[in-house]
Amino acid sequence: MMEFAALTYGLLASVILSAAQRNRRLARPHPPMLLCTGYILCGLSAGIAVILAYIALSQFVSG
């Protein structure tokens, strides 16, 4: 299950970043769905980073 989630996240992030880069290069505005998905991925990444930092800190403190 974890492999599927990681593969899906990586594929989605790759598609979103390449589409945003292409739109920037062509000087076109980003579609609303692209922006929304990008913000969701950004929030998901930040949330996972905070959770993993908490787990690492709790493991470090407890010994």
C-alpha positions, 0 to 999 in steps of 0.5 A: 500500500505504501508503494502505491501511495509513493508511486501515485504521489511521485507521478502526480508531482511530476505531472504538476511540476512539468505542466507548471514549467511548460506554462511558465515557459510559454507565458500562459496562465495556469489552469485553476485545477493545476493550481489547486492540485499543486497547493494540495500537494504542497500542503500534503508534503508539508504535513508529512514533513511535520509528522515525520519530524515529530516521529524522529524527534520523539524517537531521539528524545525517548532513547 
